[in-house]
Amino acid sequence: MNIKGHGPMINSTITHSPSPDFSADLRMQRRARALLSSHKRRLTG
């Protein structure tokens, strides 16, 4: 399995899972990213 650095998760979900799982995964990633950004905002002040 040789995936170059960018988005191993996304590649594996595309190859392995059907579209419902994939969309749910995207939603999870989006939520995680939003949580991360808000957390960073809180940390920086």
mmCIF entry with sequence, helices, sheets and N, C-alpha, C, O atoms, coordinates in Angstrom:
data_MODEL
# 
_entry.id   MODEL 
# 
_entity.id                         1 
_entity.type                       polymer 
_entity.pdbx_number_of_molecules   1 
# 
_entity_poly.entity_id                      1 
_entity_poly.type                           'polypeptide(L)' 
_entity_poly.nstd_linkage                   no 
_entity_poly.nstd_monomer                   no 
_entity_poly.pdbx_seq_one_letter_code       MNIKGHGPMINSTITHSPSPDFSADLRMQRRARALLSSHKRRLTG 
_entity_poly.pdbx_seq_one_letter_code_can   MNIKGHGPMINSTITHSPSPDFSADLRMQRRARALLSSHKRRLTG 
_entity_poly.pdbx_strand_id                 A 
# 
loop_
_entity_poly_seq.entity_id 
_entity_poly_seq.num 
_entity_poly_seq.mon_id 
_entity_poly_seq.hetero 
1 1  MET n 
1 2  ASN n 
1 3  ILE n 
1 4  LYS n 
1 5  GLY n 
1 6  HIS n 
1 7  GLY n 
1 8  PRO n 
1 9  MET n 
1 10 ILE n 
1 11 ASN n 
1 12 SER n 
1 13 THR n 
1 14 ILE n 
1 15 THR n 
1 16 HIS n 
1 17 SER n 
1 18 PRO n 
1 19 SER n 
1 20 PRO n 
1 21 ASP n 
1 22 PHE n 
1 23 SER n 
1 24 ALA n 
1 25 ASP n 
1 26 LEU n 
1 27 ARG n 
1 28 MET n 
1 29 GLN n 
1 30 ARG n 
1 31 ARG n 
1 32 ALA n 
1 33 ARG n 
1 34 ALA n 
1 35 LEU n 
1 36 LEU n 
1 37 SER n 
1 38 SER n 
1 39 HIS n 
1 40 LYS n 
1 41 ARG n 
1 42 ARG n 
1 43 LEU n 
1 44 THR n 
1 45 GLY n 
# 
_struct_asym.id          A 
_struct_asym.entity_id   1 
# 
loop_
_struct_conf.conf_type_id 
_struct_conf.id 
_struct_conf.pdbx_PDB_helix_id 
_struct_conf.beg_label_comp_id 
_struct_conf.beg_label_asym_id 
_struct_conf.beg_label_seq_id 
_struct_conf.pdbx_beg_PDB_ins_code 
_struct_conf.end_label_comp_id 
_struct_conf.end_label_asym_id 
_struct_conf.end_label_seq_id 
_struct_conf.pdbx_end_PDB_ins_code 
_struct_conf.beg_auth_comp_id 
_struct_conf.beg_auth_asym_id 
_struct_conf.beg_auth_seq_id 
_struct_conf.end_auth_comp_id 
_struct_conf.end_auth_asym_id 
_struct_conf.end_auth_seq_id 
_struct_conf.pdbx_PDB_helix_class 
_struct_conf.details 
_struct_conf.pdbx_PDB_helix_length 
HELX_P HELX_P1 AA1 PRO A 8  ? HIS A 16 ? PRO A 8  HIS A 16 1 ? 9  
HELX_P HELX_P2 AA2 SER A 19 ? THR A 44 ? SER A 19 THR A 44 1 ? 26 
# 
_struct_conf_type.id          HELX_P 
_struct_conf_type.criteria    ? 
_struct_conf_type.reference   ? 
# 
loop_
_atom_site.group_PDB 
_atom_site.id 
_atom_site.type_symbol 
_atom_site.label_atom_id 
_atom_site.label_alt_id 
_atom_site.label_comp_id 
_atom_site.label_asym_id 
_atom_site.label_entity_id 
_atom_site.label_seq_id 
_atom_site.pdbx_PDB_ins_code 
_atom_site.Cartn_x 
_atom_site.Cartn_y 
_atom_site.Cartn_z 
_atom_site.occupancy 
_atom_site.B_iso_or_equiv 
_atom_site.pdbx_formal_charge 
_atom_site.auth_seq_id 
_atom_site.auth_comp_id 
_atom_site.auth_asym_id 
_atom_site.auth_atom_id 
_atom_site.pdbx_PDB_model_num 
ATOM 1   N N  . MET A 1 1  ? 0.837   -1.209 0.000  1.00 0.00 ? 1  MET A N  1 
ATOM 2   C CA . MET A 1 1  ? 0.000   0.000  0.000  1.00 0.00 ? 1  MET A CA 1 
ATOM 3   C C  . MET A 1 1  ? 0.869   1.255  0.000  1.00 0.00 ? 1  MET A C  1 
ATOM 4   O O  . MET A 1 1  ? 1.392   1.644  1.045  1.00 0.00 ? 1  MET A O  1 
ATOM 5   N N  . ASN A 1 2  ? 1.025   1.880  -1.137 1.00 0.00 ? 2  ASN A N  1 
ATOM 6   C CA . ASN A 1 2  ? 1.820   3.102  -1.186 1.00 0.00 ? 2  ASN A CA 1 
ATOM 7   C C  . ASN A 1 2  ? 0.946   4.305  -1.523 1.00 0.00 ? 2  ASN A C  1 
ATOM 8   O O  . ASN A 1 2  ? 0.593   4.545  -2.678 1.00 0.00 ? 2  ASN A O  1 
ATOM 9   N N  . ILE A 1 3  ? 0.610   5.054  -0.468 1.00 0.00 ? 3  ILE A N  1 
ATOM 10  C CA . ILE A 1 3  ? -0.163  6.282  -0.662 1.00 0.00 ? 3  ILE A CA 1 
ATOM 11  C C  . ILE A 1 3  ? 0.744   7.443  -0.284 1.00 0.00 ? 3  ILE A C  1 
ATOM 12  O O  . ILE A 1 3  ? 1.316   7.468  0.806  1.00 0.00 ? 3  ILE A O  1 
ATOM 13  N N  . LYS A 1 4  ? 0.869   8.390  -1.182 1.00 0.00 ? 4  LYS A N  1 
ATOM 14  C CA . LYS A 1 4  ? 1.795   9.484  -0.923 1.00 0.00 ? 4  LYS A CA 1 
ATOM 15  C C  . LYS A 1 4  ? 1.150   10.544 -0.036 1.00 0.00 ? 4  LYS A C  1 
ATOM 16  O O  . LYS A 1 4  ? 0.338   11.350 -0.491 1.00 0.00 ? 4  LYS A O  1 
ATOM 17  N N  . GLY A 1 5  ? 1.527   10.525 1.234  1.00 0.00 ? 5  GLY A N  1 
ATOM 18  C CA . GLY A 1 5  ? 1.223   11.583 2.197  1.00 0.00 ? 5  GLY A CA 1 
ATOM 19  C C  . GLY A 1 5  ? -0.193  12.129 2.274  1.00 0.00 ? 5  GLY A C  1 
ATOM 20  O O  . GLY A 1 5  ? -0.789  12.128 3.351  1.00 0.00 ? 5  GLY A O  1 
ATOM 21  N N  . HIS A 1 6  ? -0.746  12.593 1.164  1.00 0.00 ? 6  HIS A N  1 
ATOM 22  C CA . HIS A 1 6  ? -2.000  13.332 1.245  1.00 0.00 ? 6  HIS A CA 1 
ATOM 23  C C  . HIS A 1 6  ? -3.217  12.417 1.243  1.00 0.00 ? 6  HIS A C  1 
ATOM 24  O O  . HIS A 1 6  ? -3.440  11.656 0.301  1.00 0.00 ? 6  HIS A O  1 
ATOM 25  N N  . GLY A 1 7  ? -4.006  12.507 2.323  1.00 0.00 ? 7  GLY A N  1 
ATOM 26  C CA . GLY A 1 7  ? -5.309  11.854 2.420  1.00 0.00 ? 7  GLY A CA 1 
ATOM 27  C C  . GLY A 1 7  ? -5.338  10.347 2.287  1.00 0.00 ? 7  GLY A C  1 
ATOM 28  O O  . GLY A 1 7  ? -6.022  9.827  1.406  1.00 0.00 ? 7  GLY A O  1 
ATOM 29  N N  . PRO A 1 8  ? -4.609  9.622  3.141  1.00 0.00 ? 8  PRO A N  1 
ATOM 30  C CA . PRO A 1 8  ? -4.707  8.161  3.127  1.00 0.00 ? 8  PRO A CA 1 
ATOM 31  C C  . PRO A 1 8  ? -6.098  7.671  3.527  1.00 0.00 ? 8  PRO A C  1 
ATOM 32  O O  . PRO A 1 8  ? -6.613  6.709  2.958  1.00 0.00 ? 8  PRO A O  1 
ATOM 33  N N  . MET A 1 9  ? -6.702  8.342  4.513  1.00 0.00 ? 9  MET A N  1 
ATOM 34  C CA . MET A 1 9  ? -8.052  8.005  4.965  1.00 0.00 ? 9  MET A CA 1 
ATOM 35  C C  . MET A 1 9  ? -9.046  8.095  3.811  1.00 0.00 ? 9  MET A C  1 
ATOM 36  O O  . MET A 1 9  ? -9.811  7.162  3.566  1.00 0.00 ? 9  MET A O  1 
ATOM 37  N N  . ILE A 1 10 ? -9.030  9.228  3.104  1.00 0.00 ? 10 ILE A N  1 
ATOM 38  C CA . ILE A 1 10 ? -9.979  9.456  2.012  1.00 0.00 ? 10 ILE A CA 1 
ATOM 39  C C  . ILE A 1 10 ? -9.797  8.405  0.921  1.00 0.00 ? 10 ILE A C  1 
ATOM 40  O O  . ILE A 1 10 ? -10.774 7.838  0.432  1.00 0.00 ? 10 ILE A O  1 
ATOM 41  N N  . ASN A 1 11 ? -8.541  8.144  0.539  1.00 0.00 ? 11 ASN A N  1 
ATOM 42  C CA . ASN A 1 11 ? -8.275  7.134  -0.485 1.00 0.00 ? 11 ASN A CA 1 
ATOM 43  C C  . ASN A 1 11 ? -8.806  5.769  -0.077 1.00 0.00 ? 11 ASN A C  1 
ATOM 44  O O  . ASN A 1 11 ? -9.447  5.084  -0.873 1.00 0.00 ? 11 ASN A O  1 
ATOM 45  N N  . SER A 1 12 ? -8.535  5.368  1.181  1.00 0.00 ? 12 SER A N  1 
ATOM 46  C CA . SER A 1 12 ? -8.967  4.048  1.633  1.00 0.00 ? 12 SER A CA 1 
ATOM 47  C C  . SER A 1 12 ? -10.486 3.957  1.689  1.00 0.00 ? 12 SER A C  1 
ATOM 48  O O  . SER A 1 12 ? -11.055 2.911  1.377  1.00 0.00 ? 12 SER A O  1 
ATOM 49  N N  . THR A 1 13 ? -11.155 5.052  2.088  1.00 0.00 ? 13 THR A N  1 
ATOM 50  C CA . THR A 1 13 ? -12.617 5.010  2.133  1.00 0.00 ? 13 THR A CA 1 
ATOM 51  C C  . THR A 1 13 ? -13.195 4.905  0.734  1.00 0.00 ? 13 THR A C  1 
ATOM 52  O O  . THR A 1 13 ? -14.191 4.210  0.528  1.00 0.00 ? 13 THR A O  1 
ATOM 53  N N  . ILE A 1 14 ? -12.588 5.585  -0.236 1.00 0.00 ? 14 ILE A N  1 
ATOM 54  C CA . ILE A 1 14 ? -13.061 5.499  -1.619 1.00 0.00 ? 14 ILE A CA 1 
ATOM 55  C C  . ILE A 1 14 ? -12.902 4.067  -2.142 1.00 0.00 ? 14 ILE A C  1 
ATOM 56  O O  . ILE A 1 14 ? -13.808 3.536  -2.785 1.00 0.00 ? 14 ILE A O  1 
ATOM 57  N N  . THR A 1 15 ? -11.758 3.447  -1.869 1.00 0.00 ? 15 THR A N  1 
ATOM 58  C CA . THR A 1 15 ? -11.510 2.116  -2.411 1.00 0.00 ? 15 THR A CA 1 
ATOM 59  C C  . THR A 1 15 ? -12.277 1.034  -1.659 1.00 0.00 ? 15 THR A C  1 
ATOM 60  O O  . THR A 1 15 ? -12.693 0.044  -2.262 1.00 0.00 ? 15 THR A O  1 
ATOM 61  N N  . HIS A 1 16 ? -12.471 1.205  -0.353 1.00 0.00 ? 16 HIS A N  1 
ATOM 62  C CA . HIS A 1 16 ? -13.022 0.120  0.456  1.00 0.00 ? 16 HIS A CA 1 
ATOM 63  C C  . HIS A 1 16 ? -14.526 0.198  0.674  1.00 0.00 ? 16 HIS A C  1 
ATOM 64  O O  . HIS A 1 16 ? -15.210 -0.821 0.578  1.00 0.00 ? 16 HIS A O  1 
ATOM 65  N N  . SER A 1 17 ? -15.057 1.380  0.967  1.00 0.00 ? 17 SER A N  1 
ATOM 66  C CA . SER A 1 17 ? -16.434 1.435  1.452  1.00 0.00 ? 17 SER A CA 1 
ATOM 67  C C  . SER A 1 17 ? -17.402 2.004  0.415  1.00 0.00 ? 17 SER A C  1 
ATOM 68  O O  . SER A 1 17 ? -17.004 2.801  -0.434 1.00 0.00 ? 17 SER A O  1 
ATOM 69  N N  . PRO A 1 18 ? -18.671 1.598  0.483  1.00 0.00 ? 18 PRO A N  1 
ATOM 70  C CA . PRO A 1 18 ? -19.718 2.145  -0.369 1.00 0.00 ? 18 PRO A CA 1 
ATOM 71  C C  . PRO A 1 18 ? -20.016 3.607  -0.036 1.00 0.00 ? 18 PRO A C  1 
ATOM 72  O O  . PRO A 1 18 ? -19.554 4.131  0.977  1.00 0.00 ? 18 PRO A O  1 
ATOM 73  N N  . SER A 1 19 ? -20.791 4.253  -0.898 1.00 0.00 ? 19 SER A N  1 
ATOM 74  C CA . SER A 1 19 ? -20.993 5.695  -0.781 1.00 0.00 ? 19 SER A CA 1 
ATOM 75  C C  . SER A 1 19 ? -21.676 6.176  0.512  1.00 0.00 ? 19 SER A C  1 
ATOM 76  O O  . SER A 1 19 ? -21.295 7.234  1.014  1.00 0.00 ? 19 SER A O  1 
ATOM 77  N N  . PRO A 1 20 ? -22.662 5.460  1.077  1.00 0.00 ? 20 PRO A N  1 
ATOM 78  C CA . PRO A 1 20 ? -23.247 5.930  2.338  1.00 0.00 ? 20 PRO A CA 1 
ATOM 79  C C  . PRO A 1 20 ? -22.199 6.081  3.439  1.00 0.00 ? 20 PRO A C  1 
ATOM 80  O O  . PRO A 1 20 ? -22.154 7.095  4.135  1.00 0.00 ? 20 PRO A O  1 
ATOM 81  N N  . ASP A 1 21 ? -21.354 5.053  3.585  1.00 0.00 ? 21 ASP A N  1 
ATOM 82  C CA . ASP A 1 21 ? -20.277 5.115  4.564  1.00 0.00 ? 21 ASP A CA 1 
ATOM 83  C C  . ASP A 1 21 ? -19.335 6.269  4.265  1.00 0.00 ? 21 ASP A C  1 
ATOM 84  O O  . ASP A 1 21 ? -18.869 6.968  5.164  1.00 0.00 ? 21 ASP A O  1 
ATOM 85  N N  . PHE A 1 22 ? -19.066 6.449  2.971  1.00 0.00 ? 22 PHE A N  1 
ATOM 86  C CA . PHE A 1 22 ? -18.145 7.499  2.560  1.00 0.00 ? 22 PHE A CA 1 
ATOM 87  C C  . PHE A 1 22 ? -18.689 8.878  2.925  1.00 0.00 ? 22 PHE A C  1 
ATOM 88  O O  . PHE A 1 22 ? -17.953 9.724  3.433  1.00 0.00 ? 22 PHE A O  1 
ATOM 89  N N  . SER A 1 23 ? -19.986 9.107  2.664  1.00 0.00 ? 23 SER A N  1 
ATOM 90  C CA . SER A 1 23 ? -20.586 10.403 2.985  1.00 0.00 ? 23 SER A CA 1 
ATOM 91  C C  . SER A 1 23 ? -20.623 10.628 4.494  1.00 0.00 ? 23 SER A C  1 
ATOM 92  O O  . SER A 1 23 ? -20.395 11.739 4.971  1.00 0.00 ? 23 SER A O  1 
ATOM 93  N N  . ALA A 1 24 ? -20.912 9.564  5.236  1.00 0.00 ? 24 ALA A N  1 
ATOM 94  C CA . ALA A 1 24 ? -20.892 9.665  6.695  1.00 0.00 ? 24 ALA A CA 1 
ATOM 95  C C  . ALA A 1 24 ? -19.487 10.016 7.181  1.00 0.00 ? 24 ALA A C  1 
ATOM 96  O O  . ALA A 1 24 ? -19.317 10.822 8.096  1.00 0.00 ? 24 ALA A O  1 
ATOM 97  N N  . ASP A 1 25 ? -18.482 9.397  6.552  1.00 0.00 ? 25 ASP A N  1 
ATOM 98  C CA . ASP A 1 25 ? -17.096 9.669  6.904  1.00 0.00 ? 25 ASP A CA 1 
ATOM 99  C C  . ASP A 1 25 ? -16.742 11.124 6.633  1.00 0.00 ? 25 ASP A C  1 
ATOM 100 O O  . ASP A 1 25 ? -16.080 11.774 7.443  1.00 0.00 ? 25 ASP A O  1 
ATOM 101 N N  . LEU A 1 26 ? -17.193 11.633 5.478  1.00 0.00 ? 26 LEU A N  1 
ATOM 102 C CA . LEU A 1 26 ? -16.959 13.037 5.152  1.00 0.00 ? 26 LEU A CA 1 
ATOM 103 C C  . LEU A 1 26 ? -17.592 13.948 6.189  1.00 0.00 ? 26 LEU A C  1 
ATOM 104 O O  . LEU A 1 26 ? -17.001 14.939 6.617  1.00 0.00 ? 26 LEU A O  1 
ATOM 105 N N  . ARG A 1 27 ? -18.820 13.586 6.586  1.00 0.00 ? 27 ARG A N  1 
ATOM 106 C CA . ARG A 1 27 ? -19.513 14.394 7.587  1.00 0.00 ? 27 ARG A CA 1 
ATOM 107 C C  . ARG A 1 27 ? -18.729 14.404 8.904  1.00 0.00 ? 27 ARG A C  1 
ATOM 108 O O  . ARG A 1 27 ? -18.580 15.445 9.542  1.00 0.00 ? 27 ARG A O  1 
ATOM 109 N N  . MET A 1 28 ? -18.235 13.231 9.296  1.00 0.00 ? 28 MET A N  1 
ATOM 110 C CA . MET A 1 28 ? -17.428 13.118 10.513 1.00 0.00 ? 28 MET A CA 1 
ATOM 111 C C  . MET A 1 28 ? -16.174 13.985 10.415 1.00 0.00 ? 28 MET A C  1 
ATOM 112 O O  . MET A 1 28 ? -15.826 14.706 11.350 1.00 0.00 ? 28 MET A O  1 
ATOM 113 N N  . GLN A 1 29 ? -15.498 13.898 9.257  1.00 0.00 ? 29 GLN A N  1 
ATOM 114 C CA . GLN A 1 29 ? -14.281 14.685 9.063  1.00 0.00 ? 29 GLN A CA 1 
ATOM 115 C C  . GLN A 1 29 ? -14.574 16.176 9.151  1.00 0.00 ? 29 GLN A C  1 
ATOM 116 O O  . GLN A 1 29 ? -13.820 16.944 9.749  1.00 0.00 ? 29 GLN A O  1 
ATOM 117 N N  . ARG A 1 30 ? -15.706 16.570 8.532  1.00 0.00 ? 30 ARG A N  1 
ATOM 118 C CA . ARG A 1 30 ? -16.080 17.979 8.539  1.00 0.00 ? 30 ARG A CA 1 
ATOM 119 C C  . ARG A 1 30 ? -16.326 18.455 9.970  1.00 0.00 ? 30 ARG A C  1 
ATOM 120 O O  . ARG A 1 30 ? -15.878 19.530 10.369 1.00 0.00 ? 30 ARG A O  1 
ATOM 121 N N  . ARG A 1 31 ? -17.054 17.622 10.739 1.00 0.00 ? 31 ARG A N  1 
ATOM 122 C CA . ARG A 1 31 ? -17.343 17.978 12.126 1.00 0.00 ? 31 ARG A CA 1 
ATOM 123 C C  . ARG A 1 31 ? -16.056 18.069 12.941 1.00 0.00 ? 31 ARG A C  1 
ATOM 124 O O  . ARG A 1 31 ? -15.872 18.987 13.741 1.00 0.00 ? 31 ARG A O  1 
ATOM 125 N N  . ALA A 1 32 ? -15.164 17.093 12.722 1.00 0.00 ? 32 ALA A N  1 
ATOM 126 C CA . ALA A 1 32 ? -13.888 17.084 13.432 1.00 0.00 ? 32 ALA A CA 1 
ATOM 127 C C  . ALA A 1 32 ? -13.081 18.339 13.104 1.00 0.00 ? 32 ALA A C  1 
ATOM 128 O O  . ALA A 1 32 ? -12.468 18.947 13.982 1.00 0.00 ? 32 ALA A O  1 
ATOM 129 N N  . ARG A 1 33 ? -13.092 18.714 11.825 1.00 0.00 ? 33 ARG A N  1 
ATOM 130 C CA . ARG A 1 33 ? -12.352 19.900 11.403 1.00 0.00 ? 33 ARG A CA 1 
ATOM 131 C C  . ARG A 1 33 ? -12.928 21.158 12.042 1.00 0.00 ? 33 ARG A C  1 
ATOM 132 O O  . ARG A 1 33 ? -12.186 22.036 12.481 1.00 0.00 ? 33 ARG A O  1 
ATOM 133 N N  . ALA A 1 34 ? -14.264 21.240 12.092 1.00 0.00 ? 34 ALA A N  1 
ATOM 134 C CA . ALA A 1 34 ? -14.918 22.390 12.711 1.00 0.00 ? 34 ALA A CA 1 
ATOM 135 C C  . ALA A 1 34 ? -14.568 22.463 14.196 1.00 0.00 ? 34 ALA A C  1 
ATOM 136 O O  . ALA A 1 34 ? -14.259 23.532 14.722 1.00 0.00 ? 34 ALA A O  1 
ATOM 137 N N  . LEU A 1 35 ? -14.622 21.304 14.863 1.00 0.00 ? 35 LEU A N  1 
ATOM 138 C CA . LEU A 1 35 ? -14.255 21.246 16.274 1.00 0.00 ? 35 LEU A CA 1 
ATOM 139 C C  . LEU A 1 35 ? -12.817 21.697 16.480 1.00 0.00 ? 35 LEU A C  1 
ATOM 140 O O  . LEU A 1 35 ? -12.520 22.455 17.404 1.00 0.00 ? 35 LEU A O  1 
ATOM 141 N N  . LEU A 1 36 ? -11.929 21.228 15.615 1.00 0.00 ? 36 LEU A N  1 
ATOM 142 C CA . LEU A 1 36 ? -10.524 21.595 15.716 1.00 0.00 ? 36 LEU A CA 1 
ATOM 143 C C  . LEU A 1 36 ? -10.322 23.095 15.552 1.00 0.00 ? 36 LEU A C  1 
ATOM 144 O O  . LEU A 1 36 ? -9.589  23.719 16.318 1.00 0.00 ? 36 LEU A O  1 
ATOM 145 N N  . SER A 1 37 ? -10.980 23.669 14.545 1.00 0.00 ? 37 SER A N  1 
ATOM 146 C CA . SER A 1 37 ? -10.818 25.100 14.283 1.00 0.00 ? 37 SER A CA 1 
ATOM 147 C C  . SER A 1 37 ? -11.344 25.936 15.449 1.00 0.00 ? 37 SER A C  1 
ATOM 148 O O  . SER A 1 37 ? -10.717 26.918 15.848 1.00 0.00 ? 37 SER A O  1 
ATOM 149 N N  . SER A 1 38 ? -12.503 25.542 15.994 1.00 0.00 ? 38 SER A N  1 
ATOM 150 C CA . SER A 1 38 ? -13.060 26.278 17.132 1.00 0.00 ? 38 SER A CA 1 
ATOM 151 C C  . SER A 1 38 ? -12.138 26.146 18.341 1.00 0.00 ? 38 SER A C  1 
ATOM 152 O O  . SER A 1 38 ? -11.961 27.100 19.098 1.00 0.00 ? 38 SER A O  1 
ATOM 153 N N  . HIS A 1 39 ? -11.552 24.962 18.520 1.00 0.00 ? 39 HIS A N  1 
ATOM 154 C CA . HIS A 1 39 ? -10.629 24.732 19.626 1.00 0.00 ? 39 HIS A CA 1 
ATOM 155 C C  . HIS A 1 39 ? -9.394  25.609 19.475 1.00 0.00 ? 39 HIS A C  1 
ATOM 156 O O  . HIS A 1 39 ? -8.921  26.202 20.444 1.00 0.00 ? 39 HIS A O  1 
ATOM 157 N N  . LYS A 1 40 ? -8.872  25.689 18.247 1.00 0.00 ? 40 LYS A N  1 
ATOM 158 C CA . LYS A 1 40 ? -7.713  26.538 17.986 1.00 0.00 ? 40 LYS A CA 1 
ATOM 159 C C  . LYS A 1 40 ? -8.043  27.996 18.281 1.00 0.00 ? 40 LYS A C  1 
ATOM 160 O O  . LYS A 1 40 ? -7.242  28.729 18.861 1.00 0.00 ? 40 LYS A O  1 
ATOM 161 N N  . ARG A 1 41 ? -9.249  28.399 17.867 1.00 0.00 ? 41 ARG A N  1 
ATOM 162 C CA . ARG A 1 41 ? -9.676  29.772 18.111 1.00 0.00 ? 41 ARG A CA 1 
ATOM 163 C C  . ARG A 1 41 ? -9.688  30.058 19.614 1.00 0.00 ? 41 ARG A C  1 
ATOM 164 O O  . ARG A 1 41 ? -9.252  31.118 20.064 1.00 0.00 ? 41 ARG A O  1 
ATOM 165 N N  . ARG A 1 42 ? -10.202 29.078 20.386 1.00 0.00 ? 42 ARG A N  1 
ATOM 166 C CA . ARG A 1 42 ? -10.262 29.242 21.830 1.00 0.00 ? 42 ARG A CA 1 
ATOM 167 C C  . ARG A 1 42 ? -8.855  29.323 22.419 1.00 0.00 ? 42 ARG A C  1 
ATOM 168 O O  . ARG A 1 42 ? -8.603  30.099 23.340 1.00 0.00 ? 42 ARG A O  1 
ATOM 169 N N  . LEU A 1 43 ? -7.943  28.514 21.880 1.00 0.00 ? 43 LEU A N  1 
ATOM 170 C CA . LEU A 1 43 ? -6.580  28.492 22.387 1.00 0.00 ? 43 LEU A CA 1 
ATOM 171 C C  . LEU A 1 43 ? -5.854  29.802 22.101 1.00 0.00 ? 43 LEU A C  1 
ATOM 172 O O  . LEU A 1 43 ? -5.142  30.328 22.956 1.00 0.00 ? 43 LEU A O  1 
ATOM 173 N N  . THR A 1 44 ? -6.042  30.321 20.888 1.00 0.00 ? 44 THR A N  1 
ATOM 174 C CA . THR A 1 44 ? -5.334  31.544 20.514 1.00 0.00 ? 44 THR A CA 1 
ATOM 175 C C  . THR A 1 44 ? -5.939  32.778 21.173 1.00 0.00 ? 44 THR A C  1 
ATOM 176 O O  . THR A 1 44 ? -5.298  33.827 21.240 1.00 0.00 ? 44 THR A O  1 
ATOM 177 N N  . GLY A 1 45 ? -7.165  32.654 21.657 1.00 0.00 ? 45 GLY A N  1 
ATOM 178 C CA . GLY A 1 45 ? -7.790  33.771 22.350 1.00 0.00 ? 45 GLY A CA 1 
ATOM 179 C C  . GLY A 1 45 ? -8.876  34.342 21.513 1.00 0.00 ? 45 GLY A C  1 
ATOM 180 O O  . GLY A 1 45 ? -9.532  35.300 21.922 1.00 0.00 ? 45 GLY A O  1 
# 
